[in-house]
Amino acid sequence: MPNFHKKLPINKNGRDFVIGDIHARLKKFKEALDSVNFDESKDRLFAVGDLIDGRKHNLKILDLLYKKNWFYSIRGNHEQLLINRYDFPGDIPCCSPEDAKKKTKWDAAQLHNYNGGSWFEKVRSDTARLRIKTLLKKLPLAITLETEYGNLGISHAGVPLEFKNWGEFLSALETDASVREECIWTRDVIGEFYDYYRKRPWEEGVPVEQRWLDGIGATVHGHSSVAEPIAYNNQVFIDVSSGSTKLNILEVSEVFRLVDEQRNA
């Protein structure tokens, strides 16, 4: 069984950063690193998934996973779309069991192409394509990062609303395919407090469930775009829309600052 969770120790020498969905935007990625004076010799960067599909530099972004020991990522829904070309329906569902019986790997490939994955068709070598799929399938669905401010959890779309505890969520990842699916696809979590179509919190008076995740200091997620990084209790969302002029990159201290503001509100 794949290891769906990875735990990493504290960085004793430098800083740790998180960055939103990159989607092959190499120029904006480099600009984000420059904006924080990123030091490759001692700093680390954690991506919230969706490294690929969107712009043309997919292979150059993926190359970071091989060549840069300071770069880490989890698996997002776009990585899963590529994996499904080979493994459909695989260990993470993308549709109901009944629909899965009607679909094929060809359908999975068309779905990936429709969602920005046509670049993969231009990778001519079967060996290279399989190598990319194998690399992406090794990515965990969640990371727990030790920091001086407390432990930081990272997952792509959010921790499904049924969970109140980070540890219980991690346990379910190993045993429940529907939880694996939801943590890379859900918009229910951000939809509890934020209108992601209009990129703003719900109007005053709209009821919001107050969920603090136990067993973790803070969590950070992408998948659903926000105008600016925003916290829902101790869960922070940092993705930007495809038309944004920049990628959100936050030092972990900034993540915990946003959570502290929620706690003290």
Residue pairs with C-beta under 8 A, 6 or more apart in sequence:
1 174
2 91
2 137
2 138
3 140
4 140
4 141
4 142
4 170
4 173
4 174
4 180
5 140
5 141
5 142
5 143
5 144
5 170
5 173
5 174
6 72
6 140
6 142
6 143
6 144
7 143
7 144
7 145
7 146
8 72
8 143
8 144
8 145
8 146
9 146
10 146
10 147
10 148
11 42
11 43
11 44
11 147
13 42
14 39
14 41
14 42
14 43
14 44
15 36
15 39
15 42
15 43
15 44
15 251
15 252
16 43
16 44
16 45
16 46
16 145
16 147
16 251
16 252
17 36
17 38
17 43
17 44
17 45
17 46
17 249
17 250
17 251
17 252
18 45
18 46
18 47
18 48
18 152
18 154
18 220
18 238
18 249
18 250
18 252
18 255
19 29
19 32
19 45
19 46
19 47
19 48
19 238
19 247
19 248
19 249
19 250
20 48
20 222
20 238
20 239
20 240
20 247
20 248
20 249
21 47
21 48
21 49
21 50
21 76
21 222
21 223
21 239
21 240
21 247
22 28
22 29
22 47
22 50
22 51
22 61
22 247
23 50
23 51
23 52
23 53
23 54
23 55
23 78
23 116
23 242
24 51
24 52
24 53
24 54
24 55
24 56
24 57
24 58
24 60
24 61
24 119
25 54
25 55
25 57
25 247
26 55
26 57
26 60
26 61
28 245
28 246
28 247
29 61
29 247
31 246
31 247
32 246
32 247
32 248
32 249
33 45
33 249
35 246
35 249
36 249
36 251
38 45
40 68
40 70
43 70
44 70
44 71
44 72
45 70
45 71
45 72
45 249
46 72
46 73
46 74
46 143
46 145
46 154
47 71
47 72
47 73
47 74
48 73
48 74
48 76
48 154
48 155
48 156
48 220
48 221
48 222
48 223
48 238
48 239
49 73
49 74
49 75
49 76
49 77
49 78
49 79
49 139
49 156
49 184
49 222
49 223
50 76
50 77
50 78
50 79
50 156
50 222
50 223
50 239
51 58
51 61
51 62
51 65
51 73
51 76
51 78
51 79
52 58
52 61
52 62
52 78
52 79
52 82
52 116
52 117
52 119
53 78
53 81
53 82
53 112
53 115
53 116
53 117
53 119
54 116
54 242
56 119
58 119
58 120
59 123
62 132
62 135
62 136
64 71
65 71
65 73
65 135
65 139
66 135
72 143
73 139
74 139
74 140
74 141
74 142
74 143
74 154
74 155
74 156
75 136
75 137
75 139
75 140
75 141
75 156
75 184
76 156
76 157
76 184
76 222
76 223
77 156
77 157
77 184
77 185
77 223
78 115
78 116
78 117
79 136
79 139
80 90
80 92
80 94
80 184
81 94
81 108
81 111
81 112
81 115
81 117
82 112
82 117
82 120
82 132
82 133
82 136
83 90
83 92
83 133
83 136
83 137
84 90
84 94
84 105
84 108
84 111
84 112
85 105
85 108
85 109
85 112
85 120
85 133
86 105
86 130
86 133
87 137
88 94
88 100
88 103
88 104
88 105
88 107
88 108
89 95
89 100
89 103
91 177
91 180
92 177
92 180
92 181
92 184
93 100
93 177
93 178
93 181
94 100
94 108
94 111
94 181
94 185
95 103
109 117
112 120
113 120
113 121
120 129
120 132
123 129
123 132
141 155
141 156
141 173
141 180
141 183
141 184
142 153
142 154
142 155
142 169
142 170
142 173
142 183
143 153
143 154
143 155
144 151
144 152
144 153
144 154
144 166
144 170
144 216
145 151
145 152
145 153
145 154
145 252
147 217
147 252
147 256
149 217
149 218
149 252
149 253
149 256
150 216
150 217
150 218
150 256
151 166
151 216
151 217
152 216
152 217
152 218
152 219
152 220
152 252
152 255
152 256
153 159
153 166
153 213
153 216
153 218
153 219
153 220
154 219
154 220
154 221
155 169
155 183
155 184
155 219
155 221
156 183
156 184
156 221
156 222
156 223
157 182
157 183
157 184
157 185
157 186
157 187
157 189
157 221
157 222
157 223
157 224
158 183
158 186
158 188
158 189
158 190
158 219
158 221
158 223
158 235
158 237
159 166
159 169
159 183
159 189
159 213
159 219
159 235
160 169
160 179
160 182
160 183
160 186
160 188
160 189
161 188
161 189
161 192
161 209
161 211
163 169
163 172
163 213
164 211
164 213
164 214
165 213
165 214
165 215
166 213
166 214
166 215
166 216
166 219
167 215
168 215
169 179
169 183
169 213
172 179
173 179
173 180
173 183
184 223
185 223
186 223
187 196
187 223
187 224
189 221
189 232
189 235
190 196
190 221
190 223
190 224
190 226
190 232
190 237
192 208
192 209
192 211
192 232
193 201
193 202
193 208
193 232
194 200
194 201
194 202
194 224
194 226
194 230
194 232
194 237
195 201
195 202
196 224
196 225
196 226
199 225
199 226
199 227
199 241
200 227
201 230
202 208
210 233
211 232
211 233
211 235
212 233
212 234
213 219
213 233
213 234
213 235
216 234
217 234
217 256
217 259
218 234
218 235
218 236
218 255
218 256
218 259
219 234
219 235
219 236
220 235
220 236
220 237
220 238
220 250
220 255
221 235
221 236
221 237
221 238
221 239
222 237
222 238
222 239
223 239
224 237
224 239
225 239
225 240
225 241
225 242
225 244
226 237
226 238
226 239
226 240
228 248
229 236
229 237
229 238
229 248
229 250
229 254
229 258
230 236
230 237
230 258
231 237
231 258
231 259
231 261
231 262
232 262
233 259
233 262
234 259
234 262
234 263
236 250
236 255
236 258
236 259
238 248
238 250
239 248
240 246
240 247
240 248
